[in-house]
Amino acid sequence: MKRKSIAIVGAAETTELGKIPDASQIQLHADAALNAMADAGLKIEDIDGVATAGHNATEVAHYLGITPTWVDGTSVGGCSFMHHVRHAAAAINEGLCTTALITHGESGRHGLGRTGSAIFPAQFTMQFEQPYGAVRPPTAFTLPVLRFMKDHGVTEEQLASVAVVQREWAGFHPRASFRDPITVDDVLNSKMICYPFRLLMCCLVTDGGGALILTKADRAKDFPTNPVYILGTGESVETPLISQMEDLTSSKAFRVSGKKAFEESGIKHFDVDHLMVYDAFAHLPWYGLEDLGFVGKGEAAAFIAERNTAPGGKLPMNTNGGGLSYMHSGMYGMYALQEGVRQMRGISPAQVDGAEISVVHGVGGMFGAASTIILSNVSP
């Protein structure tokens, strides 16, 4: 993909976030889409590309009244929307569409009109892992996190510190689900879910959505928003089976996706001002920091515990509070993208001063898929 050839010109979340007992999943898609169109100053008839996950793409396009020339229904879990950014950029560059809308809507808490999981369960998972109790994320993720902690000498206190730091960031955001400060002791004293995960180490279960609008960068001046340029993208998958990961302490999909995005963007790690790493559970930022190359093997837990990613730290990470404190409807990737865009526009409630490059990284399933998007506010 030609660097900086594509820009995000519209971005918005649903009007409400968190507990939405009176809106179905398709209504959340529409609310987010209309908000993003309003943000960009566009109308339905201006959109000719549609992408979504966790919901039938045909139904979303029909409900919105869009007749697209390009459609993407890729569903690989929570990072699907990052895949869609990559695919939409390629489609626009190839002339398959001119203006692409990526939508997310999920009634994760209330289950209104929810169409079921985007990827679970894979046939292999049902055959080879579910009979032994690895059924859902809290039980499946325990295998890699315990291996990671054993191999690297990581403590439960360090795992708890991830939630503590991200709650600090959430405190800046009026729309965050949880904003009150917490301590390491608070996390360790919260309800045990599945060892080593306590309640405050696990993602939220909420309702909401978001949407993005992409077009060619040379059209950016035609829109009322500050454009956010796509510098690089990457994606990969490994396995639907947590037991079949090449290395339980590292994600092959993370490594491949991140390497591709950095190569495409031409940037180095020291150029990055802001980082979003999908955090459905507290251990995931460790993998993101190490597999993307920001720290060495076994260094991530101490890096976060020493407040390098906290407010005032040298690598601000998950500045919306993440899936642990801001929002997690089941597929979190859209919310990470939204915060990356806000940071690049300079409008985040937790704004990082002078930020020019943001890396947004997501996971799908239990390390089954990954996607990396590198954003910038510097014009081509």
C-alpha positions in Angstrom: 0.0 0.0 0.0 1.3 3.4 -0.9 2.2 5.2 2.3 -0.3 7.9 3.4 -2.5 7.3 0.4 -5.5 6.6 2.6 -7.1 8.8 5.3 -9.7 8.3 8.0 -12.1 11.2 7.6 -14.9 10.1 9.8 -14.9 8.4 13.3 -17.5 8.1 16.0 -18.8 5.8 18.6 -22.5 5.1 19.4 -24.3 8.0 21.1 -24.4 5.9 24.3 -21.8 3.4 25.6 -22.0 0.8 28.3 -25.5 -0.1 29.3 -28.0 0.3 26.4 -31.1 -1.7 27.2 -33.3 -0.2 24.5 -31.2 -0.6 21.3 -30.7 -3.8 19.2 -27.4 -4.7 17.7 -28.3 -3.5 14.2 -29.5 -0.2 15.7 -26.1 0.2 17.3 -24.5 -0.3 13.9 -26.7 2.3 12.4 -26.2 4.8 15.3 -22.4 4.5 15.0 -22.5 4.7 11.2 -24.7 7.8 11.2 -22.6 9.5 13.8 -19.4 8.8 11.8 -21.1 10.2 8.6 -22.2 13.3 10.5 -18.6 13.7 11.7 -17.3 13.6 8.1 -20.2 15.6 6.7 -21.3 12.8 4.5 -24.7 11.3 3.5 -25.7 7.7 2.9 -25.4 8.1 -0.9 -21.8 9.1 -0.5 -20.8 5.6 0.9 -19.9 2.9 -1.6 -18.0 0.5 0.5 -19.1 -1.4 3.7 -17.3 -3.6 6.1 -18.4 -5.2 9.4 -17.9 -8.2 11.6 -20.1 -10.1 14.0 -23.1 -9.2 12.0 -24.2 -10.0 8.4 -22.7 -7.4 6.2 -25.6 -7.6 3.7 -28.0 -6.8 6.5 -26.0 -3.9 7.7 -25.8 -2.4 4.2 -29.5 -3.0 3.6 -30.5 -1.5 7.0 -28.5 1.6 6.2 -29.8 1.9 2.6 -26.3 1.5 1.0 -25.7 -0.3 -2.3 -22.0 -0.9 -2.1 -19.5 -1.7 -4.8 -17.2 -3.3 -2.2 -18.1 -5.4 0.9 -16.0 -7.1 3.5 -17.5 -9.4 6.2 -14.2 -10.7 7.6 -14.8 -12.0 11.1 -11.7 -13.2 13.0 -12.7 -11.9 16.4 -12.1 -8.5 18.1 -9.4 -7.3 15.7 -11.7 -7.8 12.7 -12.2 -4.0 12.3 -8.4 -3.5 12.1 -8.4 -6.1 9.3 -11.2 -4.0 7.7 -9.1 -0.9 7.8 -6.3 -2.7 5.9 -8.7 -4.2 3.4 -10.6 -1.0 2.9 -7.4 0.9 2.2 -6.4 -1.7 -0.4 -9.9 -1.6 -2.0 -9.8 2.2 -2.3 -6.4 2.1 -3.8 -7.6 -0.4 -6.3 -10.6 1.6 -7.2 -13.1 -0.9 -5.9 -14.8 1.8 -3.9 -14.2 5.5 -3.1 -15.5 5.9 0.4 -15.6 3.0 2.8 -17.7 2.7 6.0 -16.6 0.2 8.7 -19.2 -0.4 11.4 -19.3 -2.1 14.7 -22.4 -2.7 16.9 -22.7 -5.2 19.7 -25.3 -5.7 22.4 -22.8 -7.5 24.5 -24.4 -6.9 27.9 -28.2 -7.0 27.0 -28.0 -9.3 24.0 -30.7 -7.5 22.0 -30.7 -8.7 18.5 -27.3 -10.2 18.9 -26.6 -12.7 16.1 -24.1 -14.8 18.0 -20.3 -14.9 18.2 -18.1 -13.8 15.3 -15.7 -16.8 15.4 -16.6 -19.2 18.3 -16.4 -22.0 18.5 -14.1 -23.3 15.8 -14.6 -27.0 14.9 -11.2 -27.9 16.2 -11.9 -26.1 19.5 -15.1 -28.1 20.0 -13.3 -31.3 19.3 -10.0 -31.0 21.1 -10.3 -28.3 23.8 -13.8 -27.7 25.0 -14.2 -31.3 26.4 -11.3 -30.5 28.7 -12.7 -27.2 30.0 -11.0 -24.6 27.8 -14.4 -23.2 26.7 -14.3 -19.4 26.9 -11.6 -16.7 27.2 -11.1 -16.8 31.0 -10.4 -20.5 30.9 -8.5 -20.6 27.5 -6.2 -17.7 28.3 -5.0 -19.2 31.5 -2.7 -21.6 29.7 -0.5 -18.9 28.0 -0.5 -16.5 30.9 0.6 -19.0 33.4 3.4 -20.2 31.1 4.4 -16.6 30.5 4.5 -15.8 34.3 6.5 -19.0 35.1 9.1 -18.6 32.3 9.7 -14.9 33.1 9.2 -14.8 36.8 6.3 -12.5 36.6 4.2 -11.9 39.8 0.5 -11.6 40.3 1.1 -8.0 41.5 2.6 -7.2 38.1 -0.4 -8.6 36.4 -2.7 -6.5 38.7 -0.7 -3.4 37.9 -1.9 -3.5 34.3 -5.4 -3.0 35.4 -4.4 -0.2 37.9 -2.5 1.8 35.2 -5.3 1.5 32.7 -7.9 2.6 35.2 -5.8 5.8 35.6 -6.2 6.5 31.9 -9.9 5.8 32.1 -10.3 8.4 34.7 -9.7 11.1 32.0 -12.6 9.8 29.9 -16.2 10.9 30.8 -17.6 8.0 28.7 -15.5 5.2 30.4 -17.5 2.5 32.2 -15.2 2.6 35.2 -13.3 5.7 36.3 -12.6 5.4 40.0 -8.9 4.7 40.9 -8.0 1.2 42.0 -4.9 -0.2 43.7 -3.0 -3.5 43.2 -4.6 -4.7 46.4 -8.0 -3.9 45.0 -7.3 -6.0 42.0 -5.9 -8.9 43.9 -8.8 -8.8 46.4 -11.5 -8.8 43.6 -13.4 -12.0 42.9 -11.4 -14.9 41.5 -12.7 -15.8 38.0 -10.1 -18.4 36.8 -6.6 -18.4 38.2 -4.7 -16.2 37.9 -7.5 -13.9 36.6 -9.4 -11.9 39.2 -12.5 -9.9 38.2 -10.6 -6.6 37.7 -8.2 -8.3 35.3 -11.0 -9.3 33.0 -12.7 -7.2 30.3 -16.1 -5.5 30.7 -19.3 -6.8 29.2 -21.1 -3.8 27.7 -23.2 -2.5 24.8 -22.1 -0.1 22.1 -20.3 0.3 18.8 -18.3 2.6 16.6 -17.6 3.4 12.9 -14.9 4.7 10.7 -14.9 6.3 7.2 -11.9 6.0 4.9 -11.1 7.6 1.6 -8.2 8.7 -0.5 -5.9 11.1 1.3 -6.0 13.6 -1.5 -9.7 14.1 -0.7 -9.0 14.9 3.0 -9.2 18.7 2.4 -12.8 18.3 1.4 -13.9 17.1 4.9 -14.5 19.1 8.1 -12.4 16.8 10.3 -8.6 16.6 10.8 -7.6 13.7 8.6 -5.8 10.7 10.1 -3.4 9.0 7.7 -2.7 5.3 7.5 1.0 4.7 7.4 1.2 1.0 7.6 -0.9 -2.1 8.2 -0.4 -5.8 9.0 -2.5 -8.9 9.7 -2.1 -12.6 10.3 -3.6 -15.7 11.9 -2.1 -18.6 13.8 -4.4 -21.2 15.2 -7.9 -21.4 16.8 -6.5 -23.8 19.4 -4.7 -22.2 22.4 -2.9 -25.5 23.0 -1.4 -25.4 19.5 0.3 -22.1 19.7 3.9 -22.3 18.5 5.0 -20.6 21.7 2.7 -19.9 24.6 4.7 -16.9 25.7 4.5 -15.2 22.3 1.9 -14.8 19.5 3.1 -15.6 16.0 0.2 -13.6 14.5 1.3 -10.6 16.6 4.8 -10.9 15.4 3.9 -11.3 11.7 1.3 -8.5 11.8 3.5 -6.0 13.6 6.5 -6.6 11.4 4.5 -6.1 8.3 3.0 -2.8 9.6 6.3 -1.4 10.7 8.0 -2.3 7.4 5.2 -0.8 5.4 5.2 2.4 7.4 8.9 2.9 7.4 8.9 4.1 11.0 11.0 2.9 13.9 9.8 2.1 17.4 11.3 5.3 18.8 9.0 7.2 16.4 5.9 6.0 18.2 4.1 8.5 20.5 1.1 6.5 21.4 0.2 2.8 21.6 -3.1 0.8 21.8 -2.9 -2.9 22.6 -6.1 -4.9 22.8 -6.6 -5.8 26.4 -9.5 -8.2 26.9 -7.5 -9.5 29.8 -4.6 -8.0 31.7 -1.8 -10.1 30.2 -2.4 -9.1 26.6 -0.5 -5.8 26.8 2.6 -7.9 27.8 2.4 -9.8 24.6 1.8 -6.7 22.5 4.8 -4.9 23.9 7.1 -7.8 23.4 5.8 -9.2 20.1 5.7 -5.8 18.5 9.2 -5.1 19.6 8.8 -2.3 22.0 10.6 -4.2 24.8 12.7 -7.4 25.0 11.5 -10.8 25.8 10.4 -11.1 29.4 10.6 -7.3 30.0 7.0 -6.2 29.5 5.6 -6.9 32.9 8.2 -4.8 34.7 7.9 -2.1 32.0 4.2 -1.6 32.8 4.6 -2.0 36.6 7.3 0.7 36.5 4.7 3.1 35.0 6.3 3.5 31.6 2.9 3.2 30.0 1.0 5.3 32.6 0.1 9.0 32.4 3.4 10.8 32.2 5.3 7.6 31.1 7.5 7.4 28.0 5.1 5.2 26.0 1.5 6.1 26.7 -0.6 3.0 26.1 -4.3 2.2 26.2 -5.1 5.8 27.0 -8.9 5.3 27.0 -8.6 2.7 29.8 -8.9 -0.2 27.4 -11.2 -3.2 27.5 -10.6 -3.4 31.3 -12.1 0.0 32.2 -13.4 1.9 29.1 -15.5 -0.4 27.0 -15.6 -4.0 25.8 -18.8 -5.2 24.1 -17.2 -8.5 23.0 -15.1 -7.3 20.1 -13.0 -4.4 21.3 -10.9 -3.5 18.3 -13.1 -0.7 17.1 -12.7 1.2 20.4 -9.0 1.0 20.2 -9.1 2.4 16.7 -11.4 5.2 17.9 -8.9 6.2 20.6 -6.0 6.1 18.2 -7.9 8.4 15.8 -8.8 10.8 18.7 -5.2 11.0 19.7 -4.1 11.8 16.2 -6.8 14.4 15.9 -5.7 15.9 19.2 -9.1 15.6 20.8 -8.8 12.7 23.3 -9.8 13.5 26.9 -6.4 11.8 27.7 -4.5 13.6 25.0 -0.8 12.9 24.6 0.9 16.2 24.0 2.5 16.4 20.5 1.5 12.9 19.5 2.1 12.3 15.7 2.2 8.5 15.4 -0.1 6.0 17.0 0.2 2.2 16.7 -3.1 0.3 17.2 -2.8 -3.5 17.7 -5.5 -6.0 18.1 -6.1 -9.7 18.8 -8.8 -12.0 17.6 -9.9 -15.1 19.5 -7.3 -16.6 21.9 -4.3 -15.4 20.0 -5.9 -16.8 16.9 -5.6 -13.6 14.8 -3.9 -10.2 14.9 -3.9 -6.9 13.1 -1.7 -3.8 13.4 -2.6 -0.3 12.1 -0.2 2.6 12.2 -1.8 6.1 12.1 -0.4 9.6 11.8 -1.7 13.2 11.7 1.2 14.4 9.6 0.0 15.3 6.1 1.7 13.6 3.1 
